[in-house]
Amino acid sequence: MLTIKGQSISGLIAIAPLHVFHPFTPDVTRKEIKDTDTEVSRFITARDTASTIMQKLHDQALSTSGADNAAIFENYRQLLAAPEFTNQTTGIIRSQKVNFEYAVKQVEENYRQILASDNAAYASSSMADFSVVVNAVIEALQSGVQRDTLTGPCILASHDLTPEQTIRFDKSKLLGFVTVDGNSLSHTAILARSLGVPAILATGHEIGDELDGHPAIIDGFTGTVYVDPTPEIIQEMKQKQADHKAQRELLEELRGLPAETEDGRRVELSANISSAGDLAAVIKNDAESIGLFRSEFIYMGRDTLPTEEEQFKIYKLAAETMAGKRVIIRTVDIGNDKQASAFGLPKEVNPALGMRAIRVSLTRPDIFKTQLRAILRASAFGRIAIMFPLITSVWEVWKAKEILENVKTELDKNQIPYDHHLEVGIMVETPAAALISDKLAKEVDFFSIGTNDLSQYTLVVDRNIQDSSQFFNPHHPAVLKLIRMTIENAHANHIWVGICGELGADLTLTREFLEMGVDELSVAPYDILPLRKKVRSLNLSEK
């Protein structure tokens, strides 16, 4: 028996034969071309075909794993549509009189060298993403390329997997996967979680072709892969699998019960969503409300801005579906790693610190007003609240509220109904906001602490970069101190406060958050029931 250790993505068990996967790697040779115009046309056709494929993958991911996980395919489309990519490729074709396959690989190599320089420390697109795009363009016109198909249920073993490769596989047959590289914060890992597929990443151990078809087991609870497991291990894993299924069934008994500790401390458990398609999961997992509706995903994956009417229908559907339960709609948080071509945002050296979120809304008031009108109109059909993202100063809240009041005045003038008492809140996701939370609390009805960005901006670590992931510690005392300060300042000013980042679902922090006094925890829908069980098992009076 071969035993391999790695980073586990989910506490799940998979038992199936191994399928060793070798992704498509283009074999590109340099060819001299006489008719460069025809070759440029071939490139444009390949680029557009690849873009169409990415759009289809985006739609597929959207329906199977939610808008958050589909966003990476929109990022690929953005890279394909970038003028620099087209101009550099066609420039090489014409100047060197070479085939487009060689030209795009040359662009990739140039990009690799740029990323390796000190001046590109904050490059907005990773080398891995760019390589996916280049391979997609080359593959687009190679009819001889055969897609890897799964002939039966299996555990996939590969050196690494891109989101594009992951989403293409038949999910009824892909029971789990194991990779040599990767990390728990990658796009592929996020896809694995959303699809409910156990995965072990960063094993550092290459599984060779000689093991293809051999029986294997993924133990997602311990981060272990067993190849050619012994009868004893097989029996142990089957029992663990049955126990996990029984535990999930027990969680179903918590439906309708309050999230209340043994000593009477009550907390609201809300769901984070990215589209109307997530509403079914909210209802299925018995969330008490929607604590975060990421409205930016309505703008992504398309070339035009959504109209007021389009947005209104989506927000109205959410409000009516929740039947009087609160739906917090975060105004568009576009920018940084979430791009939408219709905004035409300029490329920035450091997009995480650039034009994003509330900054985009305040500098493009027409787009902002359209969204606010749609939200306000939908508020007549349920309990809707508005939340402004990435606040760092009091004046930003003043300006956003001023625009909101102007929109209300317009609706009043036209006798269009809306909830005149809807709550207005902000996200606290920067150290600046946490440090002045006493002042900000006087301006709004509630806070929602975005722990993902708060951790990132406090620790100065991009959590999506594998090389620096060891330095990303959301349990850092500085992060927890900022959270505690925010909660205390909120309560001192008589407003409620929630947590809507990944830490909200971290069961090792649930007790600490409740002791801090947090009023709401907003998490992915599938985290609701385990979190409710955790809350109901606590007794805060016991030390």
Stockholm file with secondary structure:
# STOCKHOLM 1.0

chainA/1-543         MLTIKGQSISGLIAIAPLHVFHPFTPDVTRKEIKDTDTEVSRFITARDTASTIMQKLHDQALSTSGADNAAIFENYRQLLAAPEFTNQTTGIIRSQKVNFEYAVKQVEENYRQILASDNAAYASSSMADFSVVVNAVIEALQSGVQRDTLTGPCILASHDLTPEQTIRFDKSKLLGFVTVDGNSLSHTAILARSLGVPAILATGHEIGDELDGHPAIIDGFTGTVYVDPTPEIIQEMKQKQADHKAQRELLEELRGLPAETEDGRRVELSANISSAGDLAAVIKNDAESIGLFRSEFIYMGRDTLPTEEEQFKIYKLAAETMAGKRVIIRTVDIGNDKQASAFGLPKEVNPALGMRAIRVSLTRPDIFKTQLRAILRASAFGRIAIMFPLITSVWEVWKAKEILENVKTELDKNQIPYDHHLEVGIMVETPAAALISDKLAKEVDFFSIGTNDLSQYTLVVDRNIQDSSQFFNPHHPAVLKLIRMTIENAHANHIWVGICGELGADLTLTREFLEMGVDELSVAPYDILPLRKKVRSLNLSEK
#=GR chainA/1-543 SS CEEEECEESSSCEEEEEEEECCCCCCCCCCCBCSCHHHHHHHHHHHHHHHHHHHHHHHHHHHHHHCHHHHHHHHHHHHHHHCHHHHHHHHHHHHHHTBCHHHHHHHHHHHHHHHHHSGGGTTCSSCHHHHHHHHHHHHHHTCTTCCCCCCSSSEEEEESCCCHHHHHHSCTTTEEEEEESSCCTTSHHHHHHHHHTCCEEECCCCCCCGGGTTCEEEEETTTTEEEESCCHHHHHHHHHHHHHHHHHHHHHGGGTTCCCBCTTSCBCEEEEEESSGGGHHHHHHTTCSEEEEEEGGGGTTTSSSCCCHHHHHHHHHHHHHHHTTSCEEEECCCCBTTBCCGGGCCCCCSSGGGSSCTHHHHHHCHHHHHHHHHHHHHHGGGSCEEEEECSCCSHHHHHHHHHHHHHHHHHHHHTTCCCCTTCCEEEEECSHHHHHTHHHHTTTCSEEEECHHHHHHHHHTCCTTCGGGGGGCCTTCHHHHHHHHHHHHHHHHTTCEEEECSGGGGCTTTHHHHHHHTCCEEEECGGGHHHHHHHHHHCCTTCC
#=GC SS_cons         CEEEECEESSSCEEEEEEEECCCCCCCCCCCBCSCHHHHHHHHHHHHHHHHHHHHHHHHHHHHHHCHHHHHHHHHHHHHHHCHHHHHHHHHHHHHHTBCHHHHHHHHHHHHHHHHHSGGGTTCSSCHHHHHHHHHHHHHHTCTTCCCCCCSSSEEEEESCCCHHHHHHSCTTTEEEEEESSCCTTSHHHHHHHHHTCCEEECCCCCCCGGGTTCEEEEETTTTEEEESCCHHHHHHHHHHHHHHHHHHHHHGGGTTCCCBCTTSCBCEEEEEESSGGGHHHHHHTTCSEEEEEEGGGGTTTSSSCCCHHHHHHHHHHHHHHHTTSCEEEECCCCBTTBCCGGGCCCCCSSGGGSSCTHHHHHHCHHHHHHHHHHHHHHGGGSCEEEEECSCCSHHHHHHHHHHHHHHHHHHHHTTCCCCTTCCEEEEECSHHHHHTHHHHTTTCSEEEECHHHHHHHHHTCCTTCGGGGGGCCTTCHHHHHHHHHHHHHHHHTTCEEEECSGGGGCTTTHHHHHHHTCCEEEECGGGHHHHHHHHHHCCTTCC
//
